Amino acid sequence: MFKRLSNAIAAAEMFAAAVFAAAVTLLVLLNIVSRAMGQAIYWVDELAIYSMVWMTFLATSAMLKKRQGVSVTILTDCLPTKVRHWLTVFSDLMILAFALFLFILCWRWYNPVSLWQAGFDIQAFQADTFNFMYSENASTIAIKKFWVWLVLPVFALSLAMHALINLYDSIRIAGSAAGEPV
């Protein structure tokens, strides 16, 4: 069940990343055309950057789920199969640790408990925590930057789920390669 959920999330991430990639392309083309006509649209650059950031994080999560990351395998190719399997377990464990650490940092940064305790009053939240993230505006787009930064906790959660599923699969494979019951 969790594996199917992870696969569905990865597919949704790849679809969203493709949409963001198309948006980046269209925004850059719009920027070129509008500048060539002498009528530059000032917010296009910032929106293209934010689209690229979201695209990158979403695609990275899905790519790591599918184990399609760039890697140098010259050393691991020389190792016995059993050792390679356990190195895969270690790699999955490190990805999971990174994702959980990133989520903890995002939780502390967004600080939803204190925001809730302040009754979602941004001014009271800022006065209590000296955290001004909810009031920072984007430079040229009429949105708050925390909406852009929301990709980080989304990435951390989806990456943690993917890493946990991959870790489970890796442990099963490494255990069966070592002759241990799984």
Rosetta constraint file for C-alpha pairs under 8 A:
AtomPair CA 1 CA 5 HARMONIC 6.30 0.50
AtomPair CA 2 CA 6 HARMONIC 6.03 0.50
AtomPair CA 2 CA 165 HARMONIC 7.39 0.50
AtomPair CA 3 CA 7 HARMONIC 6.11 0.50
AtomPair CA 3 CA 165 HARMONIC 6.25 0.50
AtomPair CA 4 CA 8 HARMONIC 6.09 0.50
AtomPair CA 5 CA 9 HARMONIC 6.10 0.50
AtomPair CA 6 CA 10 HARMONIC 6.11 0.50
AtomPair CA 6 CA 158 HARMONIC 7.87 0.50
AtomPair CA 6 CA 161 HARMONIC 6.59 0.50
AtomPair CA 6 CA 162 HARMONIC 5.85 0.50
AtomPair CA 6 CA 165 HARMONIC 7.51 0.50
AtomPair CA 7 CA 11 HARMONIC 6.16 0.50
AtomPair CA 8 CA 12 HARMONIC 6.18 0.50
AtomPair CA 9 CA 13 HARMONIC 6.05 0.50
AtomPair CA 9 CA 158 HARMONIC 7.41 0.50
AtomPair CA 10 CA 14 HARMONIC 6.17 0.50
AtomPair CA 10 CA 61 HARMONIC 7.30 0.50
AtomPair CA 10 CA 62 HARMONIC 4.66 0.50
AtomPair CA 10 CA 65 HARMONIC 7.10 0.50
AtomPair CA 11 CA 15 HARMONIC 6.21 0.50
AtomPair CA 11 CA 62 HARMONIC 7.35 0.50
AtomPair CA 12 CA 16 HARMONIC 6.08 0.50
AtomPair CA 13 CA 17 HARMONIC 5.94 0.50
AtomPair CA 13 CA 58 HARMONIC 5.18 0.50
AtomPair CA 13 CA 59 HARMONIC 6.30 0.50
AtomPair CA 13 CA 61 HARMONIC 7.62 0.50
AtomPair CA 13 CA 62 HARMONIC 6.23 0.50
AtomPair CA 14 CA 18 HARMONIC 6.10 0.50
AtomPair CA 14 CA 58 HARMONIC 6.80 0.50
AtomPair CA 14 CA 59 HARMONIC 5.67 0.50
AtomPair CA 14 CA 62 HARMONIC 6.41 0.50
AtomPair CA 15 CA 19 HARMONIC 6.31 0.50
AtomPair CA 16 CA 20 HARMONIC 6.18 0.50
AtomPair CA 16 CA 55 HARMONIC 7.22 0.50
AtomPair CA 16 CA 58 HARMONIC 7.35 0.50
AtomPair CA 17 CA 21 HARMONIC 6.04 0.50
AtomPair CA 17 CA 54 HARMONIC 7.19 0.50
AtomPair CA 17 CA 55 HARMONIC 4.31 0.50
AtomPair CA 17 CA 56 HARMONIC 7.17 0.50
AtomPair CA 17 CA 58 HARMONIC 5.81 0.50
AtomPair CA 17 CA 59 HARMONIC 5.65 0.50
AtomPair CA 18 CA 22 HARMONIC 6.17 0.50
AtomPair CA 18 CA 55 HARMONIC 7.26 0.50
AtomPair CA 19 CA 23 HARMONIC 6.16 0.50
AtomPair CA 20 CA 24 HARMONIC 6.12 0.50
AtomPair CA 20 CA 51 HARMONIC 5.38 0.50
AtomPair CA 20 CA 52 HARMONIC 6.64 0.50
AtomPair CA 20 CA 54 HARMONIC 7.12 0.50
AtomPair CA 20 CA 55 HARMONIC 5.34 0.50
AtomPair CA 21 CA 25 HARMONIC 6.29 0.50
AtomPair CA 21 CA 51 HARMONIC 7.36 0.50
AtomPair CA 21 CA 52 HARMONIC 6.79 0.50
AtomPair CA 21 CA 55 HARMONIC 6.30 0.50
AtomPair CA 22 CA 26 HARMONIC 6.15 0.50
AtomPair CA 23 CA 27 HARMONIC 5.91 0.50
AtomPair CA 23 CA 48 HARMONIC 7.24 0.50
AtomPair CA 23 CA 51 HARMONIC 6.91 0.50
AtomPair CA 24 CA 28 HARMONIC 6.07 0.50
AtomPair CA 24 CA 48 HARMONIC 4.98 0.50
AtomPair CA 24 CA 49 HARMONIC 7.68 0.50
AtomPair CA 24 CA 51 HARMONIC 6.12 0.50
AtomPair CA 24 CA 52 HARMONIC 6.34 0.50
AtomPair CA 25 CA 29 HARMONIC 6.21 0.50
AtomPair CA 26 CA 30 HARMONIC 6.00 0.50
AtomPair CA 27 CA 31 HARMONIC 6.05 0.50
AtomPair CA 27 CA 44 HARMONIC 6.08 0.50
AtomPair CA 27 CA 45 HARMONIC 7.55 0.50
AtomPair CA 27 CA 47 HARMONIC 7.71 0.50
AtomPair CA 27 CA 48 HARMONIC 5.89 0.50
AtomPair CA 28 CA 32 HARMONIC 6.23 0.50
AtomPair CA 28 CA 44 HARMONIC 7.56 0.50
AtomPair CA 28 CA 45 HARMONIC 7.47 0.50
AtomPair CA 28 CA 48 HARMONIC 6.95 0.50
AtomPair CA 29 CA 33 HARMONIC 6.18 0.50
AtomPair CA 30 CA 34 HARMONIC 5.93 0.50
AtomPair CA 30 CA 44 HARMONIC 7.75 0.50
AtomPair CA 31 CA 35 HARMONIC 6.00 0.50
AtomPair CA 31 CA 40 HARMONIC 6.65 0.50
AtomPair CA 31 CA 41 HARMONIC 6.76 0.50
AtomPair CA 31 CA 44 HARMONIC 6.35 0.50
AtomPair CA 31 CA 45 HARMONIC 7.35 0.50
AtomPair CA 32 CA 36 HARMONIC 6.06 0.50
AtomPair CA 33 CA 37 HARMONIC 6.25 0.50
AtomPair CA 34 CA 38 HARMONIC 6.32 0.50
AtomPair CA 34 CA 39 HARMONIC 5.11 0.50
AtomPair CA 34 CA 40 HARMONIC 4.84 0.50
AtomPair CA 34 CA 41 HARMONIC 6.55 0.50
AtomPair CA 35 CA 39 HARMONIC 5.54 0.50
AtomPair CA 35 CA 40 HARMONIC 4.48 0.50
AtomPair CA 35 CA 41 HARMONIC 7.67 0.50
AtomPair CA 36 CA 40 HARMONIC 7.99 0.50
AtomPair CA 42 CA 140 HARMONIC 7.05 0.50
AtomPair CA 43 CA 47 HARMONIC 6.36 0.50
AtomPair CA 43 CA 140 HARMONIC 5.12 0.50
AtomPair CA 43 CA 141 HARMONIC 6.10 0.50
AtomPair CA 44 CA 48 HARMONIC 6.08 0.50
AtomPair CA 45 CA 49 HARMONIC 6.26 0.50
AtomPair CA 46 CA 50 HARMONIC 6.27 0.50
AtomPair CA 46 CA 139 HARMONIC 7.66 0.50
AtomPair CA 46 CA 140 HARMONIC 6.92 0.50
AtomPair CA 46 CA 141 HARMONIC 7.56 0.50
AtomPair CA 47 CA 51 HARMONIC 6.04 0.50
AtomPair CA 47 CA 141 HARMONIC 7.52 0.50
AtomPair CA 48 CA 52 HARMONIC 6.11 0.50
AtomPair CA 49 CA 53 HARMONIC 6.24 0.50
AtomPair CA 50 CA 54 HARMONIC 6.31 0.50
AtomPair CA 50 CA 148 HARMONIC 6.68 0.50
AtomPair CA 51 CA 55 HARMONIC 6.04 0.50
AtomPair CA 52 CA 56 HARMONIC 6.02 0.50
AtomPair CA 53 CA 57 HARMONIC 6.37 0.50
AtomPair CA 54 CA 58 HARMONIC 6.10 0.50
AtomPair CA 54 CA 148 HARMONIC 7.90 0.50
AtomPair CA 54 CA 151 HARMONIC 6.16 0.50
AtomPair CA 55 CA 59 HARMONIC 5.95 0.50
AtomPair CA 56 CA 60 HARMONIC 5.94 0.50
AtomPair CA 57 CA 61 HARMONIC 6.27 0.50
AtomPair CA 57 CA 151 HARMONIC 7.07 0.50
AtomPair CA 57 CA 152 HARMONIC 7.69 0.50
AtomPair CA 57 CA 155 HARMONIC 6.18 0.50
AtomPair CA 58 CA 62 HARMONIC 6.49 0.50
AtomPair CA 58 CA 151 HARMONIC 8.00 0.50
AtomPair CA 58 CA 155 HARMONIC 6.52 0.50
AtomPair CA 59 CA 63 HARMONIC 5.92 0.50
AtomPair CA 60 CA 64 HARMONIC 6.05 0.50
AtomPair CA 61 CA 65 HARMONIC 6.25 0.50
AtomPair CA 61 CA 155 HARMONIC 6.47 0.50
AtomPair CA 61 CA 158 HARMONIC 6.73 0.50
AtomPair CA 61 CA 159 HARMONIC 5.25 0.50
AtomPair CA 61 CA 162 HARMONIC 7.69 0.50
AtomPair CA 62 CA 66 HARMONIC 6.32 0.50
AtomPair CA 62 CA 159 HARMONIC 7.86 0.50
AtomPair CA 62 CA 162 HARMONIC 8.00 0.50
AtomPair CA 63 CA 67 HARMONIC 6.06 0.50
AtomPair CA 63 CA 68 HARMONIC 5.24 0.50
AtomPair CA 63 CA 69 HARMONIC 6.23 0.50
AtomPair CA 64 CA 68 HARMONIC 6.04 0.50
AtomPair CA 64 CA 69 HARMONIC 6.01 0.50
AtomPair CA 64 CA 159 HARMONIC 7.66 0.50
AtomPair CA 64 CA 162 HARMONIC 7.65 0.50
AtomPair CA 64 CA 163 HARMONIC 7.84 0.50
AtomPair CA 65 CA 159 HARMONIC 7.36 0.50
AtomPair CA 65 CA 162 HARMONIC 5.09 0.50
AtomPair CA 65 CA 163 HARMONIC 6.61 0.50
AtomPair CA 65 CA 166 HARMONIC 6.99 0.50
AtomPair CA 73 CA 77 HARMONIC 5.69 0.50
AtomPair CA 74 CA 78 HARMONIC 6.94 0.50
AtomPair CA 75 CA 79 HARMONIC 6.99 0.50
AtomPair CA 76 CA 84 HARMONIC 6.24 0.50
AtomPair CA 77 CA 84 HARMONIC 7.87 0.50
AtomPair CA 79 CA 83 HARMONIC 6.32 0.50
AtomPair CA 79 CA 84 HARMONIC 6.34 0.50
AtomPair CA 80 CA 84 HARMONIC 6.36 0.50
AtomPair CA 81 CA 85 HARMONIC 6.22 0.50
AtomPair CA 81 CA 177 HARMONIC 7.82 0.50
AtomPair CA 82 CA 86 HARMONIC 6.45 0.50
AtomPair CA 82 CA 174 HARMONIC 6.53 0.50
AtomPair CA 82 CA 177 HARMONIC 5.95 0.50
AtomPair CA 82 CA 178 HARMONIC 6.26 0.50
AtomPair CA 83 CA 87 HARMONIC 6.14 0.50
AtomPair CA 84 CA 88 HARMONIC 6.27 0.50
AtomPair CA 85 CA 89 HARMONIC 6.44 0.50
AtomPair CA 85 CA 170 HARMONIC 6.92 0.50
AtomPair CA 85 CA 173 HARMONIC 7.03 0.50
AtomPair CA 85 CA 174 HARMONIC 4.96 0.50
AtomPair CA 85 CA 177 HARMONIC 7.76 0.50
AtomPair CA 86 CA 90 HARMONIC 6.24 0.50
AtomPair CA 86 CA 170 HARMONIC 7.76 0.50
AtomPair CA 86 CA 171 HARMONIC 7.68 0.50
AtomPair CA 86 CA 174 HARMONIC 5.84 0.50
AtomPair CA 87 CA 91 HARMONIC 6.08 0.50
AtomPair CA 88 CA 92 HARMONIC 6.13 0.50
AtomPair CA 88 CA 170 HARMONIC 6.50 0.50
AtomPair CA 89 CA 93 HARMONIC 6.10 0.50
AtomPair CA 89 CA 167 HARMONIC 5.91 0.50
AtomPair CA 89 CA 170 HARMONIC 5.33 0.50
AtomPair CA 89 CA 171 HARMONIC 6.06 0.50
AtomPair CA 89 CA 174 HARMONIC 7.56 0.50
AtomPair CA 90 CA 94 HARMONIC 6.20 0.50
AtomPair CA 91 CA 95 HARMONIC 6.29 0.50
AtomPair CA 92 CA 96 HARMONIC 6.16 0.50
AtomPair CA 92 CA 163 HARMONIC 5.75 0.50
AtomPair CA 92 CA 164 HARMONIC 7.60 0.50
AtomPair CA 92 CA 166 HARMONIC 6.46 0.50
AtomPair CA 92 CA 167 HARMONIC 5.20 0.50
AtomPair CA 92 CA 170 HARMONIC 7.78 0.50
AtomPair CA 93 CA 97 HARMONIC 6.10 0.50
AtomPair CA 93 CA 163 HARMONIC 7.34 0.50
AtomPair CA 93 CA 164 HARMONIC 7.97 0.50
AtomPair CA 93 CA 167 HARMONIC 6.42 0.50
AtomPair CA 94 CA 98 HARMONIC 6.08 0.50
AtomPair CA 95 CA 99 HARMONIC 6.14 0.50
AtomPair CA 95 CA 159 HARMONIC 7.84 0.50
AtomPair CA 95 CA 160 HARMONIC 7.61 0.50
AtomPair CA 95 CA 163 HARMONIC 6.18 0.50
AtomPair CA 96 CA 100 HARMONIC 6.15 0.50
AtomPair CA 96 CA 159 HARMONIC 7.31 0.50
AtomPair CA 96 CA 160 HARMONIC 5.25 0.50
AtomPair CA 96 CA 163 HARMONIC 5.13 0.50
AtomPair CA 96 CA 164 HARMONIC 6.40 0.50
AtomPair CA 97 CA 101 HARMONIC 6.03 0.50
AtomPair CA 98 CA 102 HARMONIC 6.03 0.50
AtomPair CA 99 CA 103 HARMONIC 6.13 0.50
AtomPair CA 99 CA 155 HARMONIC 7.98 0.50
AtomPair CA 99 CA 156 HARMONIC 4.77 0.50
AtomPair CA 99 CA 157 HARMONIC 6.97 0.50
AtomPair CA 99 CA 159 HARMONIC 5.94 0.50
AtomPair CA 99 CA 160 HARMONIC 5.12 0.50
AtomPair CA 100 CA 104 HARMONIC 6.21 0.50
AtomPair CA 100 CA 156 HARMONIC 6.68 0.50
AtomPair CA 100 CA 157 HARMONIC 7.67 0.50
AtomPair CA 100 CA 160 HARMONIC 6.33 0.50
AtomPair CA 101 CA 105 HARMONIC 6.30 0.50
AtomPair CA 102 CA 106 HARMONIC 6.14 0.50
AtomPair CA 102 CA 152 HARMONIC 7.79 0.50
AtomPair CA 102 CA 153 HARMONIC 7.43 0.50
AtomPair CA 102 CA 156 HARMONIC 5.93 0.50
AtomPair CA 103 CA 107 HARMONIC 6.00 0.50
AtomPair CA 103 CA 152 HARMONIC 7.80 0.50
AtomPair CA 103 CA 153 HARMONIC 5.59 0.50
AtomPair CA 103 CA 156 HARMONIC 5.22 0.50
AtomPair CA 103 CA 157 HARMONIC 6.71 0.50
AtomPair CA 104 CA 108 HARMONIC 6.24 0.50
AtomPair CA 105 CA 109 HARMONIC 6.06 0.50
AtomPair CA 106 CA 110 HARMONIC 5.89 0.50
AtomPair CA 106 CA 111 HARMONIC 7.92 0.50
AtomPair CA 106 CA 152 HARMONIC 6.99 0.50
AtomPair CA 106 CA 153 HARMONIC 5.75 0.50
AtomPair CA 107 CA 111 HARMONIC 5.49 0.50
AtomPair CA 107 CA 112 HARMONIC 7.13 0.50
AtomPair CA 107 CA 153 HARMONIC 7.66 0.50
AtomPair CA 109 CA 131 HARMONIC 7.81 0.50
AtomPair CA 110 CA 133 HARMONIC 7.58 0.50
AtomPair CA 111 CA 115 HARMONIC 6.36 0.50
AtomPair CA 112 CA 116 HARMONIC 5.99 0.50
AtomPair CA 113 CA 117 HARMONIC 6.11 0.50
AtomPair CA 114 CA 118 HARMONIC 6.08 0.50
AtomPair CA 114 CA 125 HARMONIC 6.70 0.50
AtomPair CA 114 CA 129 HARMONIC 7.85 0.50
AtomPair CA 115 CA 119 HARMONIC 6.54 0.50
AtomPair CA 115 CA 120 HARMONIC 5.19 0.50
AtomPair CA 115 CA 121 HARMONIC 7.19 0.50
AtomPair CA 115 CA 122 HARMONIC 7.32 0.50
AtomPair CA 115 CA 125 HARMONIC 5.64 0.50
AtomPair CA 116 CA 120 HARMONIC 5.32 0.50
AtomPair CA 118 CA 122 HARMONIC 7.65 0.50
AtomPair CA 118 CA 124 HARMONIC 5.92 0.50
AtomPair CA 118 CA 125 HARMONIC 5.52 0.50
AtomPair CA 120 CA 125 HARMONIC 7.41 0.50
AtomPair CA 121 CA 125 HARMONIC 6.13 0.50
AtomPair CA 122 CA 126 HARMONIC 6.05 0.50
AtomPair CA 122 CA 134 HARMONIC 6.87 0.50
AtomPair CA 122 CA 135 HARMONIC 7.34 0.50
AtomPair CA 123 CA 127 HARMONIC 6.19 0.50
AtomPair CA 124 CA 128 HARMONIC 6.16 0.50
AtomPair CA 125 CA 129 HARMONIC 5.99 0.50
AtomPair CA 125 CA 130 HARMONIC 7.67 0.50
AtomPair CA 125 CA 131 HARMONIC 7.38 0.50
AtomPair CA 126 CA 130 HARMONIC 4.83 0.50
AtomPair CA 126 CA 131 HARMONIC 5.16 0.50
AtomPair CA 126 CA 132 HARMONIC 5.68 0.50
AtomPair CA 127 CA 131 HARMONIC 7.99 0.50
AtomPair CA 132 CA 136 HARMONIC 6.66 0.50
AtomPair CA 133 CA 145 HARMONIC 7.41 0.50
AtomPair CA 133 CA 146 HARMONIC 6.25 0.50
AtomPair CA 134 CA 144 HARMONIC 6.74 0.50
AtomPair CA 134 CA 145 HARMONIC 7.36 0.50
AtomPair CA 134 CA 146 HARMONIC 5.88 0.50
AtomPair CA 135 CA 144 HARMONIC 6.54 0.50
AtomPair CA 135 CA 145 HARMONIC 7.96 0.50
AtomPair CA 136 CA 144 HARMONIC 5.75 0.50
AtomPair CA 136 CA 145 HARMONIC 5.81 0.50
AtomPair CA 136 CA 146 HARMONIC 7.53 0.50
AtomPair CA 137 CA 141 HARMONIC 7.94 0.50
AtomPair CA 137 CA 142 HARMONIC 7.16 0.50
AtomPair CA 137 CA 143 HARMONIC 6.02 0.50
AtomPair CA 137 CA 144 HARMONIC 4.39 0.50
AtomPair CA 137 CA 145 HARMONIC 5.45 0.50
AtomPair CA 138 CA 142 HARMONIC 6.63 0.50
AtomPair CA 138 CA 143 HARMONIC 5.87 0.50
AtomPair CA 138 CA 144 HARMONIC 5.73 0.50
AtomPair CA 138 CA 145 HARMONIC 5.26 0.50
AtomPair CA 143 CA 147 HARMONIC 7.41 0.50
AtomPair CA 144 CA 148 HARMONIC 7.68 0.50
AtomPair CA 145 CA 149 HARMONIC 6.32 0.50
AtomPair CA 146 CA 150 HARMONIC 5.97 0.50
AtomPair CA 147 CA 151 HARMONIC 7.87 0.50
AtomPair CA 150 CA 154 HARMONIC 6.45 0.50
AtomPair CA 151 CA 155 HARMONIC 5.81 0.50
AtomPair CA 152 CA 156 HARMONIC 6.07 0.50
AtomPair CA 153 CA 157 HARMONIC 6.08 0.50
AtomPair CA 154 CA 158 HARMONIC 6.21 0.50
AtomPair CA 155 CA 159 HARMONIC 5.80 0.50
AtomPair CA 156 CA 160 HARMONIC 5.98 0.50
AtomPair CA 157 CA 161 HARMONIC 6.30 0.50
AtomPair CA 158 CA 162 HARMONIC 6.18 0.50
AtomPair CA 159 CA 163 HARMONIC 5.90 0.50
AtomPair CA 160 CA 164 HARMONIC 5.98 0.50
AtomPair CA 161 CA 165 HARMONIC 6.34 0.50
AtomPair CA 162 CA 166 HARMONIC 6.12 0.50
AtomPair CA 163 CA 167 HARMONIC 5.83 0.50
AtomPair CA 164 CA 168 HARMONIC 6.18 0.50
AtomPair CA 165 CA 169 HARMONIC 6.32 0.50
AtomPair CA 166 CA 170 HARMONIC 6.00 0.50
AtomPair CA 167 CA 171 HARMONIC 6.06 0.50
AtomPair CA 168 CA 172 HARMONIC 6.30 0.50
AtomPair CA 169 CA 173 HARMONIC 6.24 0.50
AtomPair CA 170 CA 174 HARMONIC 5.91 0.50
AtomPair CA 171 CA 175 HARMONIC 5.77 0.50
AtomPair CA 172 CA 176 HARMONIC 6.13 0.50
AtomPair CA 172 CA 182 HARMONIC 5.82 0.50
AtomPair CA 173 CA 177 HARMONIC 6.06 0.50
AtomPair CA 174 CA 178 HARMONIC 6.17 0.50
AtomPair CA 175 CA 179 HARMONIC 6.33 0.50
AtomPair CA 175 CA 180 HARMONIC 5.07 0.50
AtomPair CA 175 CA 181 HARMONIC 6.71 0.50
AtomPair CA 175 CA 182 HARMONIC 6.14 0.50
AtomPair CA 176 CA 180 HARMONIC 5.54 0.50
AtomPair CA 176 CA 181 HARMONIC 6.51 0.50
AtomPair CA 176 CA 182 HARMONIC 6.39 0.50
